[in-house]
Amino acid sequence: MATINSALQIMTGALNADQAALNVTANNTANAQTPGYTRQIAVFQANDPITLNGISYGQGTQMVAAQSQRSLILNTNVDQQMQSQQATQSQWTSMQQVQDIFNQVTTSTSGTSPGSLGDLVTSFFNSVSQLETSPASTALRQGVLSAANTLAEQFNSSAAQLSAQTNALNQQVIGAVNQINPLLTSIAQLNQQITATSPHADAGALENQRQYDLQQLSKYIGISTIKTENNGLTITTTSGALLVSEGKAFALTTGNVSGNVHVFDTAPGSAGDITTAQASGGGQLAGLLTTRDQNIPAIQNSIDTLANSVATQVNAVQIAGVDQNGNPGVALFNIPGTVAGSAAGISVAFSNPALIAAAGTGQGPGGNSNAVAMANLANQPIVAGQTTTDFYASFISNLGSTVSGLSTLNTAQQASLTQLQNQQSALSSVSLNEEAANLQTYEQAYQSAAQFFSMLQTVVTSALNLGMQVPAM
């Protein structure tokens, strides 16, 4: 009877183990579409055997764990690649919008469609060339003023649009921080739950949620993670600013510094402003900050340089000539005293076409030597050692190369990210076909154990009744 009782216990254990495995399969199937879910496998372990008279007897099996199929190294690689890809994508998207400022055909206040900023510089010098042929013509003089106004308006418009793009990026920085902080809080709370419930082993659904939050966090900011002894996580930015320590989250804050939104870390002992460091740290935040603090200022400097150089050189020639009234010429353009702000601040200084100094000193009002000198500026290296046409062409080419390079890099990074995500999916995602096969296997095992259990019950009943059939009640 002892042997039969042992067999009954083994079969009971088998039934329990198979039922637990069936529960794992059912849970996997139910969560096949749950974001961040990591499939589990049933881990079986043989019970310790017993030894009687030198002979070992097996004691069946039990399901000891539902083990999540995750790779910490693979998850980390996915997070890091996500940070790089998102940084490039956000910078690329922002720079496309900046490029559109200079690619689009804009409409001036006069209702015409003048073309690009480079076209307008050329148009201005062409209007001066036309004035050479008939310097006394009021219509041609008005044409020079109109071209000058349209050019100034386009400089103003380009600067205003760059400023608007900067403001938009400031709002996006705030938006990114607003996405980051709830994720930090969630991860800190999950750290507490994981360390409390499973400090030295896989914590199943809790770790799934934490890993999902980490991947979401990687979209917005570059991070480094350190696993602690009790299965918690310490999270810092890539530059070392503390974001999460065990169950504590240190929210990021934003504030205005010189007109731009800066990002601050609030952890004890923190340096505070992490804006500059984060520009190279990864995630959307890095791309936004790089565009705002590096790309746009460089672009703004280029158009300021062009505006300042054209205005300064034209003014110098204009002042050296004589206007239609025989008076010394006055500056055609108002311009700030520094290069910075020139595109936003440039304007035409007068509206009277007679004040255009087409004649040279010593010539009468019908002279044109000064108009010739002004028109010749178009072919002289007056902007950083280049002609205005070459300078603007180089500027547009560099802008296009930057955007194209970001596009190429983002494509390559996306391909690498997809490859890593596919590897992660192959390991961790639920395969309904595989679960169907497991379901069939565990059901068959359960049915076999149940059938054997039934047979043992029949044997026990027969033995207790000494082989006699007991009539049904």
C-alpha positions as CSV (number, residue, x, y, z in Angstrom):
1,M,0.0,0.0,0.0
2,A,2.9,2.3,0.7
3,T,4.0,1.9,-2.9
4,I,0.6,2.6,-4.2
5,N,0.3,5.7,-1.9
6,S,3.6,6.9,-3.3
7,A,2.4,6.4,-6.8
8,L,-0.8,8.3,-6.0
9,Q,1.3,11.2,-4.6
10,I,3.5,11.2,-7.7
11,M,0.5,11.4,-9.9
12,T,-1.1,14.1,-7.8
13,G,2.1,16.1,-8.2
14,A,2.1,15.5,-11.9
15,L,-1.4,16.7,-12.2
16,N,-0.5,19.9,-10.2
17,A,2.6,20.4,-12.3
18,D,0.7,20.0,-15.6
19,Q,-2.1,22.3,-14.4
20,A,0.4,25.0,-13.5
21,A,2.1,24.6,-16.9
22,L,-1.3,25.0,-18.5
23,N,-1.8,28.2,-16.6
24,V,1.5,29.5,-17.9
25,T,0.4,28.8,-21.4
26,A,-3.0,30.4,-20.9
27,N,-1.4,33.5,-19.4
28,N,1.0,33.8,-22.4
29,T,-1.8,33.4,-24.8
30,A,-4.0,36.0,-23.0
31,N,-1.1,38.5,-23.1
32,A,0.1,37.9,-26.6
33,Q,-0.8,41.5,-27.6
34,T,0.1,43.2,-24.3
35,P,2.8,45.8,-24.8
36,G,6.0,44.9,-23.1
37,Y,4.9,41.4,-22.1
38,T,7.6,38.8,-22.0
39,R,6.6,35.2,-22.5
40,Q,7.1,32.7,-19.8
41,I,8.1,29.1,-19.9
42,A,7.2,26.4,-17.3
43,V,10.3,25.2,-15.5
44,F,10.0,21.6,-14.2
45,Q,12.2,20.1,-11.5
46,A,12.4,16.4,-10.4
47,N,11.6,15.9,-6.7
48,D,14.3,14.5,-4.5
49,P,14.3,10.7,-4.7
50,I,14.2,8.5,-1.7
51,T,16.4,5.5,-1.0
52,L,15.2,2.3,0.5
53,N,17.5,-0.7,1.0
54,G,20.0,0.9,-1.3
55,I,17.6,1.5,-4.1
56,S,16.5,5.0,-5.2
57,Y,12.9,5.7,-6.0
58,G,11.8,8.7,-7.9
59,Q,9.2,11.1,-6.4
60,G,7.9,12.6,-9.6
61,T,8.2,16.3,-10.6
62,Q,6.9,19.7,-9.9
63,M,6.8,23.0,-11.7
64,V,9.1,25.3,-9.8
65,A,8.8,28.6,-11.8
66,A,7.3,30.4,-14.6
67,Q,10.5,31.9,-16.1
68,S,10.3,35.0,-18.2
69,Q,12.3,34.8,-21.4
70,R,14.4,38.0,-21.4
71,S,18.0,39.0,-22.0
72,L,19.3,41.9,-20.0
73,I,22.1,42.4,-22.5
74,L,19.7,42.4,-25.5
75,N,17.3,44.7,-23.7
76,T,20.1,47.2,-22.9
77,N,21.2,47.1,-26.5
78,V,17.7,47.9,-27.7
79,D,17.4,50.8,-25.3
80,Q,20.7,52.2,-26.3
81,Q,20.0,52.0,-30.0
82,M,16.5,53.5,-29.4
83,Q,18.2,56.5,-27.7
84,S,20.6,57.0,-30.7
85,Q,17.8,56.5,-33.3
86,Q,15.4,58.9,-31.5
87,A,18.0,61.6,-31.1
88,T,18.8,61.5,-34.9
89,Q,15.2,61.3,-35.9
90,S,14.1,64.3,-33.8
91,Q,17.1,66.3,-35.1
92,W,16.4,65.3,-38.7
93,T,12.7,66.2,-38.3
94,S,13.5,69.6,-36.8
95,M,16.2,70.3,-39.4
96,Q,13.8,69.5,-42.3
97,Q,11.5,72.2,-40.9
98,V,14.5,74.6,-40.8
99,Q,15.4,73.7,-44.4
100,D,11.9,74.5,-45.5
101,I,12.4,78.1,-44.4
102,F,15.0,78.5,-47.1
103,N,13.5,76.2,-49.7
104,Q,10.0,77.7,-49.9
105,V,8.9,80.5,-52.2
106,T,7.6,83.2,-50.0
107,T,5.3,86.1,-50.7
108,S,6.3,89.6,-49.7
109,T,4.0,92.3,-48.5
110,S,3.7,93.6,-52.1
111,G,2.0,90.4,-53.1
112,T,4.8,89.1,-55.4
113,S,6.6,85.8,-55.1
114,P,10.2,86.8,-55.1
115,G,11.9,83.4,-54.6
116,S,14.6,82.4,-52.2
117,L,16.8,84.7,-50.1
118,G,19.7,84.1,-52.5
119,D,17.4,85.1,-55.5
120,L,16.5,88.3,-53.8
121,V,20.1,89.3,-53.3
122,T,20.7,88.7,-57.0
123,S,17.5,90.6,-57.9
124,F,18.7,93.6,-55.9
125,F,22.0,93.9,-57.7
126,N,20.2,93.3,-61.0
127,S,17.9,96.3,-60.3
128,V,21.0,98.4,-59.7
129,S,22.5,97.2,-63.0
130,Q,19.4,98.3,-64.7
131,L,19.7,101.7,-63.1
132,E,23.1,102.1,-64.8
133,T,21.5,102.4,-68.2
134,S,19.3,105.3,-67.2
135,P,20.2,106.8,-63.8
136,A,17.7,109.6,-64.1
137,S,14.8,107.2,-64.4
138,T,12.4,107.5,-61.5
139,A,10.9,104.1,-62.3
140,L,14.3,102.3,-62.2
141,R,15.2,104.1,-59.0
142,Q,11.9,102.9,-57.5
143,G,12.8,99.5,-58.8
144,V,16.0,99.5,-56.7
145,L,14.1,100.6,-53.6
146,S,11.5,97.9,-54.2
147,A,14.2,95.2,-54.6
148,A,15.9,96.5,-51.4
149,N,12.6,96.4,-49.4
150,T,11.8,92.9,-50.7
151,L,15.3,91.7,-49.7
152,A,15.1,93.3,-46.3
153,E,11.6,91.7,-45.7
154,Q,12.9,88.3,-46.7
155,F,15.9,88.6,-44.3
156,N,13.4,89.7,-41.6
157,S,11.1,86.8,-42.4
158,S,13.9,84.2,-42.4
159,A,15.1,85.4,-39.0
160,A,11.5,85.5,-37.7
161,Q,10.9,81.9,-38.9
162,L,14.1,80.7,-37.3
163,S,13.0,82.4,-34.1
164,A,9.6,80.7,-34.3
165,Q,11.3,77.3,-34.9
166,T,13.4,77.9,-31.8
167,N,10.3,78.7,-29.8
168,A,8.6,75.5,-31.1
169,L,11.7,73.5,-30.0
170,N,11.5,75.1,-26.6
171,Q,7.9,73.8,-26.3
172,Q,9.0,70.4,-27.5
173,V,11.7,70.3,-24.8
174,I,9.1,71.0,-22.2
175,G,6.9,68.3,-23.7
176,A,9.7,65.7,-23.6
177,V,10.3,66.5,-19.9
178,N,6.6,66.1,-19.2
179,Q,6.8,62.6,-20.8
180,I,10.0,61.7,-18.9
181,N,8.9,62.5,-15.3
182,P,5.9,60.1,-15.1
183,L,8.1,57.3,-16.4
184,L,10.8,58.0,-13.8
185,T,8.0,57.8,-11.1
186,S,6.7,54.6,-12.5
187,I,10.1,52.9,-12.6
188,A,10.9,54.0,-9.0
189,Q,7.5,52.5,-7.9
190,L,8.2,49.3,-9.8
191,N,11.6,49.1,-8.2
192,Q,10.0,49.1,-4.8
193,Q,7.5,46.4,-5.7
194,I,10.2,44.2,-7.3
195,T,12.6,44.4,-4.4
196,A,9.8,43.7,-2.0
197,T,8.3,40.7,-3.8
198,S,11.2,39.2,-5.6
199,P,14.5,40.6,-4.6
200,H,16.7,37.8,-6.0
201,A,14.7,36.3,-8.8
202,D,12.6,37.2,-11.9
203,A,9.6,39.3,-10.9
204,G,7.6,38.5,-14.0
205,A,4.9,41.1,-14.9
206,L,6.6,43.7,-12.7
207,E,9.9,43.4,-14.6
208,N,8.0,43.4,-17.9
209,Q,6.4,46.8,-17.0
210,R,9.7,48.2,-15.8
211,Q,11.5,47.2,-19.0
212,Y,8.6,48.6,-21.1
213,D,8.9,51.9,-19.2
214,L,12.7,51.9,-19.8
215,Q,12.2,51.5,-23.5
216,Q,9.7,54.4,-23.5
217,L,12.1,56.5,-21.4
218,S,14.8,55.8,-24.0
219,K,12.8,57.5,-26.6
220,Y,13.1,60.8,-24.8
221,I,16.4,60.9,-23.0
222,G,19.8,59.1,-23.0
223,I,20.1,56.9,-19.9
224,S,22.5,54.4,-18.2
225,T,21.2,51.7,-15.9
226,I,22.8,49.9,-13.1
227,K,21.2,46.8,-11.6
228,T,21.4,46.7,-7.8
229,E,21.8,43.6,-5.6
230,N,18.1,43.5,-4.6
231,N,16.9,43.5,-8.3
232,G,16.3,47.2,-8.4
233,L,17.7,49.8,-10.8
234,T,19.7,53.0,-10.6
235,I,19.2,55.2,-13.6
236,T,21.3,58.2,-14.6
237,T,21.6,60.3,-17.7
238,T,24.5,59.3,-20.0
239,S,26.3,62.3,-18.5
240,G,25.8,60.9,-14.9
241,A,22.9,63.0,-13.6
242,L,20.8,60.8,-11.2
243,L,17.2,60.1,-12.3
244,V,16.2,57.1,-10.2
245,S,17.7,55.5,-7.2
246,E,15.9,52.4,-6.0
247,G,12.4,53.6,-5.0
248,K,13.2,57.4,-5.4
249,A,12.6,59.3,-8.6
250,F,14.2,62.7,-9.2
251,A,12.1,64.7,-11.6
252,L,13.6,66.9,-14.2
253,T,12.5,70.6,-14.3
254,T,12.6,73.3,-16.9
255,G,13.4,77.0,-16.7
256,N,14.1,80.0,-18.9
257,V,17.8,80.8,-19.4
258,S,18.5,83.7,-21.9
259,G,15.3,83.1,-23.7
260,N,15.6,79.3,-24.1
261,V,14.2,76.5,-22.0
262,H,16.9,74.7,-20.0
263,V,16.6,71.3,-18.3
264,F,17.6,70.8,-14.7
265,D,18.2,67.7,-12.6
266,T,16.8,67.8,-9.0
267,A,18.8,65.0,-7.4
268,P,20.7,65.9,-4.2
269,G,24.2,67.2,-5.0
270,S,23.3,67.6,-8.7
271,A,25.0,70.2,-10.8
272,G,21.5,71.4,-11.8
273,D,21.5,72.5,-15.4
274,I,22.1,69.4,-17.7
275,T,21.1,71.1,-20.9
276,T,24.5,71.2,-22.6
277,A,25.4,67.7,-21.5
278,Q,22.1,66.3,-22.6
279,A,22.5,67.6,-26.2
280,S,24.8,64.7,-26.9
281,G,23.1,62.3,-24.5
282,G,20.5,60.5,-26.8
283,G,16.8,60.4,-27.0
284,Q,14.5,63.0,-28.5
285,L,15.7,65.6,-26.0
286,A,19.2,65.4,-27.4
287,G,18.0,65.9,-31.0
288,L,15.8,68.9,-30.0
289,L,18.6,70.5,-28.0
290,T,21.2,70.0,-30.7
291,T,19.0,71.6,-33.4
292,R,18.1,74.5,-31.1
293,D,21.5,75.2,-29.6
294,Q,23.9,74.3,-32.4
295,N,22.2,74.0,-35.8
296,I,19.9,77.0,-35.7
297,P,22.4,79.4,-34.2
298,A,24.9,78.5,-37.0
299,I,22.2,79.0,-39.6
300,Q,21.2,82.3,-38.0
301,N,24.8,83.4,-38.0
302,S,25.1,82.7,-41.7
303,I,22.1,84.8,-42.7
304,D,23.2,87.5,-40.3
305,T,26.6,87.5,-42.0
306,L,25.0,87.8,-45.4
307,A,22.6,90.6,-44.4
308,N,25.3,92.5,-42.6
309,S,27.9,92.2,-45.4
310,V,25.4,93.2,-48.2
311,A,24.1,96.1,-46.2
312,T,27.5,97.3,-45.1
313,Q,29.1,97.1,-48.5
314,V,26.1,98.7,-50.3
315,N,26.0,101.5,-47.7
316,A,29.7,102.2,-48.2
317,V,29.2,102.7,-51.9
318,Q,26.0,104.6,-51.5
319,I,27.6,107.1,-49.1
320,A,30.5,107.6,-51.5
321,G,28.2,108.8,-54.3
322,V,25.8,111.6,-55.1
323,D,22.1,111.4,-55.2
324,Q,19.7,112.9,-57.9
325,N,19.6,116.2,-56.0
326,G,23.4,116.5,-56.1
327,N,23.7,115.8,-52.4
328,P,26.1,113.3,-50.8
329,G,24.6,109.8,-50.6
330,V,23.2,108.4,-47.3
331,A,23.0,104.8,-46.2
332,L,20.4,102.7,-48.1
333,F,20.0,100.1,-45.3
334,N,19.6,100.5,-41.6
335,I,21.6,97.7,-39.9
336,P,22.5,96.8,-36.3
337,G,25.9,97.7,-35.0
338,T,26.8,94.0,-34.8
339,V,26.6,91.0,-37.1
340,A,24.3,89.2,-34.7
341,G,20.7,90.3,-35.3
342,S,21.4,91.8,-38.7
343,A,18.9,89.7,-40.6
344,A,16.1,90.5,-38.1
345,G,17.1,94.2,-37.9
346,I,17.8,95.2,-41.5
347,S,15.5,97.7,-43.2
348,V,15.5,100.2,-45.9
349,A,16.5,103.7,-44.6
350,F,14.4,105.9,-47.0
351,S,11.6,105.7,-49.4
352,N,12.5,108.7,-51.7
353,P,14.0,107.2,-55.0
354,A,15.8,110.5,-55.6
355,L,18.1,109.7,-52.7
356,I,19.8,106.7,-54.5
357,A,23.3,107.9,-55.2
358,A,23.8,106.6,-58.7
359,A,26.4,109.3,-59.7
360,G,29.9,109.4,-58.6
361,T,31.6,112.4,-56.9
362,G,32.1,115.1,-59.4
363,Q,29.4,113.8,-61.7
364,G,26.1,115.5,-62.3
365,P,22.8,114.0,-61.3
366,G,22.7,112.0,-64.5
367,G,26.0,110.2,-63.7
368,N,26.1,106.4,-63.2
369,S,29.6,105.5,-62.0
370,N,28.4,104.9,-58.4
371,A,25.6,102.7,-59.6
372,V,28.2,100.7,-61.6
373,A,30.3,100.3,-58.5
374,M,27.3,99.2,-56.5
375,A,26.2,96.6,-59.1
376,N,29.8,95.3,-59.3
377,L,29.5,94.3,-55.6
378,A,27.6,91.2,-56.9
379,N,30.8,89.8,-58.3
380,Q,33.1,90.7,-55.5
381,P,34.1,88.6,-52.4
382,I,32.2,90.7,-49.9
383,V,30.8,87.9,-47.7
384,A,33.4,86.0,-45.7
385,G,35.7,86.0,-48.8
386,Q,33.0,84.9,-51.2
387,T,30.6,86.5,-53.6
388,T,27.0,86.7,-52.3
389,T,26.0,84.0,-54.8
390,D,28.7,81.6,-53.8
391,F,28.2,82.3,-50.1
392,Y,24.5,81.5,-50.3
393,A,25.0,78.5,-52.5
394,S,27.5,77.1,-50.0
395,F,25.1,77.8,-47.2
396,I,22.2,76.0,-48.9
397,S,24.5,73.1,-49.8
398,N,25.8,72.7,-46.3
399,L,22.2,72.8,-45.0
400,G,21.1,70.2,-47.5
401,S,24.1,68.0,-46.6
402,T,23.3,68.2,-42.9
403,V,19.7,67.2,-43.5
404,S,20.6,64.4,-46.0
405,G,23.3,63.1,-43.6
406,L,20.8,62.9,-40.8
407,S,18.4,61.1,-43.0
408,T,21.0,58.5,-44.0
409,L,22.1,58.1,-40.4
410,N,18.6,57.7,-39.2
411,T,17.8,55.1,-41.8
412,A,20.9,53.0,-40.7
413,Q,20.0,53.4,-37.0
414,Q,16.4,52.4,-37.7
415,A,17.6,49.3,-39.5
416,S,19.9,48.3,-36.6
417,L,17.1,49.0,-34.1
418,T,14.7,46.9,-36.1
419,Q,17.2,44.0,-36.2
420,L,17.7,44.2,-32.4
421,Q,13.9,44.4,-31.8
422,N,13.4,41.3,-34.0
423,Q,16.0,39.5,-31.9
424,Q,14.2,40.6,-28.8
425,S,10.9,39.6,-30.2
426,A,12.2,36.1,-31.2
427,L,13.3,35.6,-27.6
428,S,10.5,37.3,-25.6
429,S,7.4,37.6,-27.7
430,V,4.5,35.1,-27.5
431,S,4.2,32.7,-30.5
432,L,0.6,31.5,-30.6
433,N,1.7,28.5,-32.6
434,E,4.2,27.6,-30.0
435,E,1.7,28.1,-27.2
436,A,-0.8,25.9,-29.1
437,A,1.8,23.1,-29.2
438,N,2.6,23.6,-25.5
439,L,-1.1,23.5,-24.7
440,Q,-1.5,20.2,-26.5
441,T,1.6,18.7,-24.8
442,Y,0.5,19.7,-21.3
443,E,-3.1,18.6,-21.8
444,Q,-1.9,15.2,-23.0
445,A,0.4,15.0,-20.0
446,Y,-2.4,16.0,-17.7
447,Q,-4.8,13.4,-19.2
448,S,-2.1,10.7,-18.9
449,A,-1.6,11.5,-15.3
450,A,-5.3,11.6,-14.7
451,Q,-5.8,8.3,-16.4
452,F,-3.0,6.7,-14.5
453,F,-4.4,8.2,-11.3
454,S,-7.8,6.6,-12.1
455,M,-6.2,3.3,-12.7
456,L,-4.4,3.4,-9.4
457,Q,-7.7,4.2,-7.7
458,T,-9.2,1.1,-9.3
459,V,-6.3,-1.0,-8.1
460,V,-6.6,0.4,-4.6
461,T,-10.4,-0.2,-4.5
462,S,-9.9,-3.7,-5.8
463,A,-7.3,-4.5,-3.2
464,L,-9.4,-3.1,-0.4
465,N,-12.3,-5.3,-1.4
466,L,-10.1,-8.4,-2.0
467,G,-10.9,-8.5,-5.6
468,M,-14.7,-8.6,-5.1
469,Q,-16.9,-6.5,-7.1
470,V,-18.7,-3.9,-5.0
471,P,-22.3,-3.4,-6.3
472,A,-23.1,0.2,-7.3
473,M,-25.2,2.0,-4.7
